[in-house]
Amino acid sequence: MNHQQALDLIRETGVIAIMRAKSSEQLLQAADAICEGGVRVIEVTMTTPGALRVIEQAVARYGEDVLFGAGSVLDAESARAAILAGAQFVVSPSCKPGLVEICRRYSILVMPGAYTPTEVVTAWESGADMVKVFPAGFGGPALIKAIKAPLPQIDLVPVGGVRLENTADFIRAGASAVGVGSALINQTLLESGDLAALTGRARQLIDEVARGRNN
């Protein structure tokens, strides 16, 4: 999947599943369940044990059916390692020019983090494809709406505090997609092995994105 196809899929799907797990086996089982529910964009956080190996295994397993990326990437060196492991997009909680530069060099979609309008513009001007608004829970959909008003050209992805109940509101406010972590998948659910519940949550989130776009 090339750079433009990755960007198109994130915009089309509207949901990025942010996955943390204690093992690669747990994560891949969860990925199966989430994909069945229609979420085809998955961010594996670098806080996951053996994250690079997990990304490598996932890309080999799913090919172009699912877009796998690396999250919580803090520096250019980690970004390059993730890219070489097969990550098709890179997400950071902050904006570091060196990290953005390495992703651009490899033509990998990059999503640095920001919160204020100044930080959003800085990330965009540094070469971001999309900007992660984090932690979005503090400003909610109103924050996204306020930033989008003067900056309609920038794809914003709120992360942190996104739940099923406010997903449609974030989309309606102008978010191109939402990043969802514990509201979709958490360790308790993973330990229970209730994969059907994961599939159901994923479907509900996809439905809420559609509702936000159609209202």
C-alpha positions as protocol buffer text, in pm:
chain_id: "A"
residue {
  index: 1
  type: MET
  ca { x: 0 y: 0 z: 0 }
}
residue {
  index: 2
  type: ASN
  ca { x: 158 y: 327 z: -106 }
}
residue {
  index: 3
  type: HIS
  ca { x: 155 y: 659 z: 78 }
}
residue {
  index: 4
  type: GLN
  ca { x: -161 y: 794 z: -90 }
}
residue {
  index: 5
  type: GLN
  ca { x: -348 y: 466 z: -49 }
}
residue {
  index: 6
  type: ALA
  ca { x: -264 y: 466 z: 322 }
}
residue {
  index: 7
  type: LEU
  ca { x: -394 y: 821 z: 361 }
}
residue {
  index: 8
  type: ASP
  ca { x: -710 y: 737 z: 167 }
}
residue {
  index: 9
  type: LEU
  ca { x: -779 y: 429 z: 380 }
}
residue {
  index: 10
  type: ILE
  ca { x: -747 y: 622 z: 707 }
}
residue {
  index: 11
  type: ARG
  ca { x: -985 y: 888 z: 577 }
}
residue {
  index: 12
  type: GLU
  ca { x: -1228 y: 628 z: 444 }
}
residue {
  index: 13
  type: THR
  ca { x: -1231 y: 406 z: 754 }
}
residue {
  index: 14
  type: GLY
  ca { x: -1236 y: 692 z: 1000 }
}
residue {
  index: 15
  type: VAL
  ca { x: -1110 y: 480 z: 1291 }
}
residue {
  index: 16
  type: ILE
  ca { x: -756 y: 399 z: 1396 }
}
residue {
  index: 17
  type: ALA
  ca { x: -743 y: 120 z: 1653 }
}
residue {
  index: 18
  type: ILE
  ca { x: -467 y: 193 z: 1904 }
}
residue {
  index: 19
  type: MET
  ca { x: -351 y: -142 z: 2035 }
}
residue {
  index: 20
  type: ARG
  ca { x: -141 y: -228 z: 2337 }
}
residue {
  index: 21
  type: ALA
  ca { x: -101 y: -586 z: 2447 }
}
residue {
  index: 22
  type: LYS
  ca { x: 120 y: -803 z: 2667 }
}
residue {
  index: 23
  type: SER
  ca { x: 204 y: -1039 z: 2381 }
}
residue {
  index: 24
  type: SER
  ca { x: 208 y: -1054 z: 2003 }
}
residue {
  index: 25
  type: GLU
  ca { x: -34 y: -1348 z: 2012 }
}
residue {
  index: 26
  type: GLN
  ca { x: -294 y: -1141 z: 2199 }
}
residue {
  index: 27
  type: LEU
  ca { x: -251 y: -850 z: 1964 }
}
residue {
  index: 28
  type: LEU
  ca { x: -287 y: -1055 z: 1646 }
}
residue {
  index: 29
  type: GLN
  ca { x: -599 y: -1229 z: 1778 }
}
residue {
  index: 30
  type: ALA
  ca { x: -746 y: -889 z: 1860 }
}
residue {
  index: 31
  type: ALA
  ca { x: -651 y: -761 z: 1515 }
}
residue {
  index: 32
  type: ASP
  ca { x: -851 y: -1045 z: 1356 }
}
residue {
  index: 33
  type: ALA
  ca { x: -1157 y: -950 z: 1561 }
}
residue {
  index: 34
  type: ILE
  ca { x: -1127 y: -577 z: 1493 }
}
residue {
  index: 35
  type: CYS
  ca { x: -1079 y: -627 z: 1120 }
}
residue {
  index: 36
  type: GLU
  ca { x: -1392 y: -842 z: 1110 }
}
residue {
  index: 37
  type: GLY
  ca { x: -1574 y: -541 z: 1255 }
}
residue {
  index: 38
  type: GLY
  ca { x: -1454 y: -318 z: 973 }
}
residue {
  index: 39
  type: VAL
  ca { x: -1158 y: -138 z: 1133 }
}
residue {
  index: 40
  type: ARG
  ca { x: -869 y: -186 z: 892 }
}
residue {
  index: 41
  type: VAL
  ca { x: -622 y: 64 z: 1037 }
}
residue {
  index: 42
  type: ILE
  ca { x: -426 y: -50 z: 1342 }
}
residue {
  index: 43
  type: GLU
  ca { x: -160 y: 135 z: 1538 }
}
residue {
  index: 44
  type: VAL
  ca { x: 73 y: -84 z: 1743 }
}
residue {
  index: 45
  type: THR
  ca { x: 222 y: 127 z: 2019 }
}
residue {
  index: 46
  type: MET
  ca { x: 594 y: 104 z: 2080 }
}
residue {
  index: 47
  type: THR
  ca { x: 510 y: 37 z: 2446 }
}
residue {
  index: 48
  type: THR
  ca { x: 392 y: -312 z: 2341 }
}
residue {
  index: 49
  type: PRO
  ca { x: 658 y: -575 z: 2423 }
}
residue {
  index: 50
  type: GLY
  ca { x: 836 y: -671 z: 2101 }
}
residue {
  index: 51
  type: ALA
  ca { x: 640 y: -408 z: 1908 }
}
residue {
  index: 52
  type: LEU
  ca { x: 865 y: -420 z: 1602 }
}
residue {
  index: 53
  type: ARG
  ca { x: 833 y: -798 z: 1578 }
}
residue {
  index: 54
  type: VAL
  ca { x: 456 y: -767 z: 1614 }
}
residue {
  index: 55
  type: ILE
  ca { x: 442 y: -517 z: 1326 }
}
residue {
  index: 56
  type: GLU
  ca { x: 660 y: -744 z: 1113 }
}
residue {
  index: 57
  type: GLN
  ca { x: 436 y: -1045 z: 1180 }
}
residue {
  index: 58
  type: ALA
  ca { x: 116 y: -847 z: 1125 }
}
residue {
  index: 59
  type: VAL
  ca { x: 226 y: -701 z: 791 }
}
residue {
  index: 60
  type: ALA
  ca { x: 330 y: -1047 z: 670 }
}
residue {
  index: 61
  type: ARG
  ca { x: -1 y: -1194 z: 782 }
}
residue {
  index: 62
  type: TYR
  ca { x: -244 y: -933 z: 647 }
}
residue {
  index: 63
  type: GLY
  ca { x: -60 y: -786 z: 348 }
}
residue {
  index: 64
  type: GLU
  ca { x: -251 y: -492 z: 203 }
}
residue {
  index: 65
  type: ASP
  ca { x: -582 y: -588 z: 363 }
}
residue {
  index: 66
  type: VAL
  ca { x: -494 y: -399 z: 682 }
}
residue {
  index: 67
  type: LEU
  ca { x: -285 y: -88 z: 737 }
}
residue {
  index: 68
  type: PHE
  ca { x: -45 y: -137 z: 1028 }
}
residue {
  index: 69
  type: GLY
  ca { x: 149 y: 147 z: 1183 }
}
residue {
  index: 70
  type: ALA
  ca { x: 364 y: 228 z: 1483 }
}
residue {
  index: 71
  type: GLY
  ca { x: 246 y: 458 z: 1762 }
}
residue {
  index: 72
  type: SER
  ca { x: 406 y: 638 z: 2057 }
}
residue {
  index: 73
  type: VAL
  ca { x: 716 y: 687 z: 1843 }
}
residue {
  index: 74
  type: LEU
  ca { x: 939 y: 941 z: 2012 }
}
residue {
  index: 75
  type: ASP
  ca { x: 1237 y: 992 z: 1782 }
}
residue {
  index: 76
  type: ALA
  ca { x: 1371 y: 951 z: 1430 }
}
residue {
  index: 77
  type: GLU
  ca { x: 1572 y: 639 z: 1518 }
}
residue {
  index: 78
  type: SER
  ca { x: 1263 y: 458 z: 1647 }
}
residue {
  index: 79
  type: ALA
  ca { x: 1065 y: 574 z: 1343 }
}
residue {
  index: 80
  type: ARG
  ca { x: 1324 y: 429 z: 1105 }
}
residue {
  index: 81
  type: ALA
  ca { x: 1329 y: 98 z: 1296 }
}
residue {
  index: 82
  type: ALA
  ca { x: 949 y: 79 z: 1274 }
}
residue {
  index: 83
  type: ILE
  ca { x: 953 y: 158 z: 903 }
}
residue {
  index: 84
  type: LEU
  ca { x: 1212 y: -112 z: 837 }
}
residue {
  index: 85
  type: ALA
  ca { x: 992 y: -356 z: 1033 }
}
residue {
  index: 86
  type: GLY
  ca { x: 709 y: -278 z: 791 }
}
residue {
  index: 87
  type: ALA
  ca { x: 511 y: 3 z: 958 }
}
residue {
  index: 88
  type: GLN
  ca { x: 301 y: 182 z: 697 }
}
residue {
  index: 89
  type: PHE
  ca { x: 240 y: 489 z: 910 }
}
residue {
  index: 90
  type: VAL
  ca { x: 406 y: 648 z: 1212 }
}
residue {
  index: 91
  type: VAL
  ca { x: 230 y: 832 z: 1496 }
}
residue {
  index: 92
  type: SER
  ca { x: 399 y: 1044 z: 1762 }
}
residue {
  index: 93
  type: PRO
  ca { x: 258 y: 1220 z: 2070 }
}
residue {
  index: 94
  type: SER
  ca { x: 463 y: 1529 z: 1981 }
}
residue {
  index: 95
  type: CYS
  ca { x: 619 y: 1693 z: 1676 }
}
residue {
  index: 96
  type: LYS
  ca { x: 990 y: 1644 z: 1615 }
}
residue {
  index: 97
  type: PRO
  ca { x: 1118 y: 1764 z: 1276 }
}
residue {
  index: 98
  type: GLY
  ca { x: 1372 y: 1481 z: 1254 }
}
residue {
  index: 99
  type: LEU
  ca { x: 1101 y: 1219 z: 1297 }
}
residue {
  index: 100
  type: VAL
  ca { x: 884 y: 1379 z: 1029 }
}
residue {
  index: 101
  type: GLU
  ca { x: 1186 y: 1408 z: 799 }
}
residue {
  index: 102
  type: ILE
  ca { x: 1275 y: 1038 z: 820 }
}
residue {
  index: 103
  type: CYS
  ca { x: 915 y: 939 z: 740 }
}
residue {
  index: 104
  type: ARG
  ca { x: 906 y: 1174 z: 441 }
}
residue {
  index: 105
  type: ARG
  ca { x: 1237 y: 1028 z: 322 }
}
residue {
  index: 106
  type: TYR
  ca { x: 1082 y: 680 z: 312 }
}
residue {
  index: 107
  type: SER
  ca { x: 745 y: 809 z: 185 }
}
residue {
  index: 108
  type: ILE
  ca { x: 569 y: 681 z: 496 }
}
residue {
  index: 109
  type: LEU
  ca { x: 260 y: 856 z: 626 }
}
residue {
  index: 110
  type: VAL
  ca { x: 344 y: 1051 z: 940 }
}
residue {
  index: 111
  type: MET
  ca { x: 111 y: 1183 z: 1208 }
}
residue {
  index: 112
  type: PRO
  ca { x: 286 y: 1396 z: 1472 }
}
residue {
  index: 113
  type: GLY
  ca { x: 102 y: 1513 z: 1781 }
}
residue {
  index: 114
  type: ALA
  ca { x: -14 y: 1865 z: 1865 }
}
residue {
  index: 115
  type: TYR
  ca { x: -275 y: 2037 z: 2078 }
}
residue {
  index: 116
  type: THR
  ca { x: -285 y: 2411 z: 2013 }
}
residue {
  index: 117
  type: PRO
  ca { x: -341 y: 2582 z: 1676 }
}
residue {
  index: 118
  type: THR
  ca { x: 23 y: 2695 z: 1677 }
}
residue {
  index: 119
  type: GLU
  ca { x: 144 y: 2339 z: 1733 }
}
residue {
  index: 120
  type: VAL
  ca { x: -92 y: 2207 z: 1464 }
}
residue {
  index: 121
  type: VAL
  ca { x: 43 y: 2455 z: 1207 }
}
residue {
  index: 122
  type: THR
  ca { x: 402 y: 2378 z: 1308 }
}
residue {
  index: 123
  type: ALA
  ca { x: 340 y: 2006 z: 1257 }
}
residue {
  index: 124
  type: TRP
  ca { x: 172 y: 2070 z: 922 }
}
residue {
  index: 125
  type: GLU
  ca { x: 450 y: 2296 z: 796 }
}
residue {
  index: 126
  type: SER
  ca { x: 711 y: 2039 z: 902 }
}
residue {
  index: 127
  type: GLY
  ca { x: 554 y: 1789 z: 661 }
}
residue {
  index: 128
  type: ALA
  ca { x: 282 y: 1606 z: 854 }
}
residue {
  index: 129
  type: ASP
  ca { x: 23 y: 1418 z: 648 }
}
residue {
  index: 130
  type: MET
  ca { x: -229 y: 1431 z: 931 }
}
residue {
  index: 131
  type: VAL
  ca { x: -201 y: 1583 z: 1278 }
}
residue {
  index: 132
  type: LYS
  ca { x: -285 y: 1390 z: 1592 }
}
residue {
  index: 133
  type: VAL
  ca { x: -469 y: 1619 z: 1835 }
}
residue {
  index: 134
  type: PHE
  ca { x: -371 y: 1489 z: 2178 }
}
residue {
  index: 135
  type: PRO
  ca { x: -505 y: 1474 z: 2443 }
}
residue {
  index: 136
  type: ALA
  ca { x: -834 y: 1550 z: 2269 }
}
residue {
  index: 137
  type: GLY
  ca { x: -1044 y: 1458 z: 2571 }
}
residue {
  index: 138
  type: PHE
  ca { x: -964 y: 1788 z: 2741 }
}
residue {
  index: 139
  type: GLY
  ca { x: -1108 y: 2003 z: 2463 }
}
residue {
  index: 140
  type: GLY
  ca { x: -1349 y: 1753 z: 2312 }
}
residue {
  index: 141
  type: PRO
  ca { x: -1521 y: 1802 z: 1976 }
}
residue {
  index: 142
  type: ALA
  ca { x: -1535 y: 2179 z: 2041 }
}
residue {
  index: 143
  type: LEU
  ca { x: -1154 y: 2192 z: 2021 }
}
residue {
  index: 144
  type: ILE
  ca { x: -1153 y: 2018 z: 1683 }
}
residue {
  index: 145
  type: LYS
  ca { x: -1423 y: 2250 z: 1550 }
}
residue {
  index: 146
  type: ALA
  ca { x: -1235 y: 2558 z: 1670 }
}
residue {
  index: 147
  type: ILE
  ca { x: -905 y: 2449 z: 1508 }
}
residue {
  index: 148
  type: LYS
  ca { x: -1067 y: 2340 z: 1181 }
}
residue {
  index: 149
  type: ALA
  ca { x: -1240 y: 2676 z: 1133 }
}
residue {
  index: 150
  type: PRO
  ca { x: -921 y: 2864 z: 1034 }
}
residue {
  index: 151
  type: LEU
  ca { x: -733 y: 2550 z: 921 }
}
residue {
  index: 152
  type: PRO
  ca { x: -976 y: 2348 z: 707 }
}
residue {
  index: 153
  type: GLN
  ca { x: -694 y: 2210 z: 491 }
}
residue {
  index: 154
  type: ILE
  ca { x: -539 y: 2009 z: 776 }
}
residue {
  index: 155
  type: ASP
  ca { x: -651 y: 1653 z: 852 }
}
residue {
  index: 156
  type: LEU
  ca { x: -701 y: 1630 z: 1228 }
}
residue {
  index: 157
  type: VAL
  ca { x: -717 y: 1301 z: 1419 }
}
residue {
  index: 158
  type: PRO
  ca { x: -829 y: 1338 z: 1783 }
}
residue {
  index: 159
  type: VAL
  ca { x: -677 y: 1085 z: 2021 }
}
residue {
  index: 160
  type: GLY
  ca { x: -722 y: 1047 z: 2397 }
}
residue {
  index: 161
  type: GLY
  ca { x: -1071 y: 1060 z: 2541 }
}
residue {
  index: 162
  type: VAL
  ca { x: -1240 y: 929 z: 2227 }
}
residue {
  index: 163
  type: ARG
  ca { x: -1528 y: 696 z: 2315 }
}
residue {
  index: 164
  type: LEU
  ca { x: -1816 y: 536 z: 2132 }
}
residue {
  index: 165
  type: GLU
  ca { x: -2048 y: 803 z: 2274 }
}
residue {
  index: 166
  type: ASN
  ca { x: -1852 y: 1098 z: 2131 }
}
residue {
  index: 167
  type: THR
  ca { x: -1710 y: 954 z: 1809 }
}
residue {
  index: 168
  type: ALA
  ca { x: -1986 y: 1096 z: 1589 }
}
residue {
  index: 169
  type: ASP
  ca { x: -1943 y: 1435 z: 1759 }
}
residue {
  index: 170
  type: PHE
  ca { x: -1570 y: 1442 z: 1681 }
}
residue {
  index: 171
  type: ILE
  ca { x: -1636 y: 1350 z: 1317 }
}
residue {
  index: 172
  type: ARG
  ca { x: -1913 y: 1606 z: 1291 }
}
residue {
  index: 173
  type: ALA
  ca { x: -1675 y: 1869 z: 1432 }
}
residue {
  index: 174
  type: GLY
  ca { x: -1436 y: 1810 z: 1142 }
}
residue {
  index: 175
  type: ALA
  ca { x: -1208 y: 1522 z: 1242 }
}
residue {
  index: 176
  type: SER
  ca { x: -1089 y: 1315 z: 944 }
}
residue {
  index: 177
  type: ALA
  ca { x: -1064 y: 1009 z: 1169 }
}
residue {
  index: 178
  type: VAL
  ca { x: -1042 y: 922 z: 1538 }
}
residue {
  index: 179
  type: GLY
  ca { x: -781 y: 723 z: 1726 }
}
residue {
  index: 180
  type: VAL
  ca { x: -943 y: 486 z: 1977 }
}
residue {
  index: 181
  type: GLY
  ca { x: -755 y: 296 z: 2245 }
}
residue {
  index: 182
  type: SER
  ca { x: -910 y: 156 z: 2562 }
}
residue {
  index: 183
  type: ALA
  ca { x: -1266 y: 234 z: 2447 }
}
residue {
  index: 184
  type: LEU
  ca { x: -1214 y: -29 z: 2178 }
}
residue {
  index: 185
  type: ILE
  ca { x: -957 y: -264 z: 2322 }
}
residue {
  index: 186
  type: ASN
  ca { x: -811 y: -302 z: 2669 }
}
residue {
  index: 187
  type: GLN
  ca { x: -619 y: -563 z: 2864 }
}
residue {
  index: 188
  type: THR
  ca { x: -926 y: -677 z: 3058 }
}
residue {
  index: 189
  type: LEU
  ca { x: -1107 y: -757 z: 2735 }
}
residue {
  index: 190
  type: LEU
  ca { x: -798 y: -926 z: 2593 }
}
residue {
  index: 191
  type: GLU
  ca { x: -761 y: -1143 z: 2902 }
}
residue {
  index: 192
  type: SER
  ca { x: -1127 y: -1245 z: 2882 }
}
residue {
  index: 193
  type: GLY
  ca { x: -1077 y: -1371 z: 2528 }
}
residue {
  index: 194
  type: ASP
  ca { x: -1411 y: -1223 z: 2423 }
}
residue {
  index: 195
  type: LEU
  ca { x: -1322 y: -1159 z: 2060 }
}
residue {
  index: 196
  type: ALA
  ca { x: -1688 y: -1125 z: 1962 }
}
residue {
  index: 197
  type: ALA
  ca { x: -1711 y: -821 z: 2190 }
}
residue {
  index: 198
  type: LEU
  ca { x: -1413 y: -665 z: 2011 }
}
residue {
  index: 199
  type: THR
  ca { x: -1577 y: -720 z: 1674 }
}
residue {
  index: 200
  type: GLY
  ca { x: -1899 y: -565 z: 1803 }
}
residue {
  index: 201
  type: ARG
  ca { x: -1718 y: -258 z: 1938 }
}
residue {
  index: 202
  type: ALA
  ca { x: -1536 y: -211 z: 1608 }
}
residue {
  index: 203
  type: ARG
  ca { x: -1864 y: -226 z: 1413 }
}
residue {
  index: 204
  type: GLN
  ca { x: -2025 y: 27 z: 1646 }
}
residue {
  index: 205
  type: LEU
  ca { x: -1737 y: 270 z: 1599 }
}
residue {
  index: 206
  type: ILE
  ca { x: -1758 y: 240 z: 1220 }
}
residue {
  index: 207
  type: ASP
  ca { x: -2133 y: 306 z: 1245 }
}
residue {
  index: 208
  type: GLU
  ca { x: -2071 y: 615 z: 1462 }
}
residue {
  index: 209
  type: VAL
  ca { x: -1824 y: 754 z: 1208 }
}
residue {
  index: 210
  type: ALA
  ca { x: -2086 y: 712 z: 938 }
}
residue {
  index: 211
  type: ARG
  ca { x: -2345 y: 881 z: 1159 }
}
residue {
  index: 212
  type: GLY
  ca { x: -2114 y: 1174 z: 1220 }
}
residue {
  index: 213
  type: ARG
  ca { x: -2054 y: 1218 z: 847 }
}
residue {
  index: 214
  type: ASN
  ca { x: -2419 y: 1192 z: 753 }
}
residue {
  index: 215
  type: ASN
  ca { x: -2562 y: 1433 z: 1011 }
}
